[in-house]
Amino acid sequence: MRSRSKKRLVVLIGAMLVVLAVGRAQATSTTYSFTGLCSGAGCTQNENAQAVFVTGAGVLTVTINDLLNNPISDIQTISSLTFHVSSGLSGGTMISPTTTLVSLISNSAYTTASGASTWTLQDLTGGSYCLGSSACSNFHDHTIIGGDSANGFIHAGNYTNANGSIINNNHDPFVESGIQFNINIAGLTANDTITSAVFNFGTQSGQTGTGTCTNCTTQTRVPEPSSMILLGVGLIGVAVWGRGKVGRNS
């Protein structure tokens, strides 16, 4: 009887976790992209930038991609991203992530190493934020760079197009494309969206490109990681109960 009661308890807990996981709000993914020439005095080369925003329960995840491989100039690197949260929530906080830093040397080869990013979050109030090197006020280094001539960072290629603004200068190191930021915003939910995104390029302010939302009409809902964990644990509990039941009937 005691063993049967324990199994009933397991399945009860499992069922509750499944219901809780299914009932939790999912996260909403919104993507902004910019291609072409930016606006500003130094905008002489084409850009290809992307930002993926995922809004969930109290957390906004932002992934910034520089999709232009083998760039010519530092104007083709991303130095900041300004965006707006639809609900106007302010007070967001963030710990700058550890990332992969890319250092270019004189023969267009490069090295990579793990290191702390200088990117920080600036709260512009009213739901607007800026992510950037040194709080969006100093774009001297740690701008985000695209992959090498082999379209990646595994040293299969080099930065064969790079000029002196990239190779072996004081803007080094760069940040590898694909850096992810986790921003805590109290009250944020999956119903919140990002209504605008503006990229800044190069090492000067005012070299901007306004992003176009590529999925705002059909925004993607993705399960939150915590919900998936709850669902998994719940299903394990139900499976344990089912296994015991099969054993008794055989």
C-alpha positions in Angstrom: 0.0 0.0 0.0 2.8 2.4 0.9 4.5 1.7 -2.5 1.3 2.3 -4.3 0.7 5.6 -2.4 4.2 6.8 -3.4 3.5 6.1 -7.0 0.3 7.9 -6.9 2.1 10.9 -5.4 4.7 10.8 -8.1 2.1 10.8 -10.9 0.2 13.6 -9.1 3.3 15.8 -8.9 4.1 14.9 -12.5 0.7 15.8 -13.8 0.8 19.1 -11.9 4.2 20.0 -13.4 2.9 19.2 -16.9 -0.1 21.4 -16.4 2.1 24.2 -15.0 4.5 23.9 -17.9 1.8 24.0 -20.5 0.1 27.0 -18.8 3.2 29.1 -18.5 3.5 32.0 -21.0 5.7 31.3 -23.9 8.4 33.7 -25.2 7.9 35.8 -28.3 10.7 36.2 -30.9 11.1 39.4 -33.0 13.8 39.9 -35.6 15.1 43.2 -37.0 17.5 43.5 -39.9 19.4 46.2 -41.8 21.2 45.9 -45.1 22.8 48.5 -47.3 24.6 51.8 -46.6 24.1 53.4 -43.2 23.3 57.1 -42.7 26.2 59.3 -41.7 29.4 60.9 -42.9 31.5 57.8 -42.6 29.0 55.4 -44.2 30.9 54.3 -47.3 30.5 50.5 -47.2 27.5 48.2 -47.1 26.2 46.7 -43.9 24.3 43.5 -43.0 23.1 43.5 -39.4 20.5 41.5 -37.5 19.1 41.6 -34.0 16.9 38.8 -32.5 14.8 39.8 -29.5 13.0 37.2 -27.3 10.6 38.5 -24.7 9.5 36.3 -21.8 8.7 36.4 -18.1 10.8 39.2 -16.8 13.7 38.6 -19.3 14.6 40.0 -22.6 17.2 38.1 -24.6 19.0 40.0 -27.4 21.3 38.3 -29.9 23.2 40.6 -32.3 24.6 39.2 -35.5 26.9 40.9 -38.0 26.1 38.9 -41.1 28.7 40.6 -43.4 31.6 38.2 -43.6 35.2 39.3 -44.5 34.5 43.1 -44.0 36.6 45.8 -45.6 36.4 48.6 -42.9 35.5 49.1 -39.3 32.4 50.9 -40.5 31.0 47.5 -41.3 31.1 46.4 -37.6 28.2 47.0 -35.2 28.9 49.3 -32.2 25.4 49.7 -30.6 21.8 48.8 -30.8 18.9 51.1 -29.7 15.5 49.6 -29.3 12.0 50.1 -27.7 9.9 47.8 -25.7 6.2 48.1 -26.6 4.9 48.3 -23.0 7.2 51.2 -22.1 8.8 49.3 -19.2 12.0 50.9 -17.9 14.5 49.8 -15.2 16.1 47.0 -17.1 19.4 45.7 -15.8 22.1 43.5 -17.3 25.5 41.9 -16.5 27.8 42.2 -19.5 28.4 38.7 -20.9 31.7 36.9 -21.5 32.2 36.5 -25.2 34.7 35.6 -27.9 37.1 38.4 -28.8 38.6 38.6 -32.2 42.0 40.2 -32.7 43.3 40.8 -36.3 47.0 40.9 -37.1 49.0 42.4 -39.9 48.8 39.5 -42.4 44.9 39.4 -42.2 45.0 36.3 -40.0 43.4 36.6 -36.6 43.2 35.1 -33.1 40.2 34.4 -30.9 40.0 34.3 -27.1 37.3 34.3 -24.4 37.0 37.6 -22.6 34.7 40.1 -20.9 32.7 42.4 -23.2 32.6 46.1 -22.6 29.0 46.2 -23.9 26.6 47.6 -21.3 23.0 48.6 -21.1 21.8 52.2 -21.0 18.2 52.8 -19.9 16.8 55.7 -22.0 13.5 55.7 -20.0 10.0 55.1 -21.4 10.9 51.6 -22.6 13.8 52.7 -24.8 17.3 51.1 -24.3 20.7 51.2 -25.8 23.1 48.3 -25.9 26.6 49.3 -26.8 30.3 49.4 -26.1 30.9 51.5 -23.0 27.2 52.4 -22.5 26.7 53.6 -26.1 29.1 56.5 -25.6 32.5 55.2 -26.6 32.8 53.0 -29.7 36.6 52.7 -29.6 36.7 48.9 -29.5 34.6 45.8 -28.9 32.5 46.5 -32.0 30.8 43.3 -33.4 32.5 41.9 -36.5 31.3 39.3 -39.0 33.1 36.1 -40.0 36.3 35.6 -42.0 36.6 34.8 -45.7 35.3 31.3 -45.0 32.2 32.7 -43.4 33.1 31.8 -39.8 35.5 32.0 -36.9 37.2 28.6 -37.0 40.3 29.9 -38.8 39.4 28.3 -42.1 39.9 31.7 -43.7 41.3 35.1 -43.1 40.1 38.7 -43.2 41.5 39.2 -46.7 39.5 42.3 -47.5 40.4 44.1 -44.3 42.0 47.5 -44.5 44.0 49.4 -41.9 40.9 50.4 -39.9 40.5 46.8 -38.9 44.0 45.2 -39.0 46.4 45.7 -36.2 45.1 49.0 -34.9 43.7 50.5 -31.7 40.1 49.4 -32.4 41.1 45.9 -31.6 39.8 43.5 -30.2 36.4 43.0 -31.9 33.5 40.9 -30.6 32.5 37.8 -32.5 29.1 38.0 -34.2 26.3 36.2 -32.3 26.8 37.7 -28.9 23.8 37.3 -26.6 22.6 39.6 -23.8 20.1 38.8 -21.1 18.3 41.8 -19.8 16.1 41.6 -16.7 13.0 43.8 -16.9 10.4 43.6 -14.2 6.9 43.0 -15.5 8.0 42.0 -19.0 5.9 39.2 -20.6 5.7 37.3 -23.9 3.0 39.8 -24.9 5.6 42.5 -25.0 7.2 43.2 -28.4 10.0 45.3 -29.7 8.6 48.1 -31.8 11.9 49.6 -33.2 15.6 48.8 -33.5 18.4 51.1 -34.8 22.0 49.9 -35.3 25.1 52.1 -35.0 28.1 51.2 -37.1 31.8 51.8 -36.8 33.6 53.8 -34.1 31.7 57.0 -34.4 28.2 57.9 -33.3 25.6 59.0 -35.9 26.4 56.2 -38.4 23.1 54.4 -38.1 20.8 52.1 -39.9 17.1 51.6 -38.9 16.2 48.0 -38.7 13.2 46.4 -40.5 11.1 43.9 -38.6 11.2 40.7 -40.6 8.6 38.8 -38.7 6.3 41.4 -37.0 3.2 40.1 -38.8 3.9 36.5 -37.8 5.9 36.7 -34.6 7.3 33.4 -33.5 6.3 31.9 -30.1 9.0 29.7 -28.6 8.9 27.8 -25.3 10.8 29.3 -22.4 13.6 27.0 -21.1 12.1 26.8 -17.6 8.8 25.6 -19.1 10.5 22.9 -21.0 12.3 21.7 -17.8 9.0 21.5 -15.9 7.4 19.6 -18.8 10.3 17.2 -18.9 10.2 16.5 -15.2 6.4 16.0 -15.3 6.6 13.6 -18.2 9.2 11.6 -16.3 6.9 11.3 -13.3 4.0 10.1 -15.5 6.4 7.6 -17.3 7.5 6.2 -13.9 3.8 5.7 -12.9 3.0 4.1 -16.3 6.0 1.7 -16.1 4.9 0.5 -12.7 1.4 0.0 -13.9 2.5 -2.1 -16.9 4.7 -4.2 -14.6 1.7 -5.0 -12.4 -0.5 -6.0 -15.3 2.2 -8.3 -16.9 
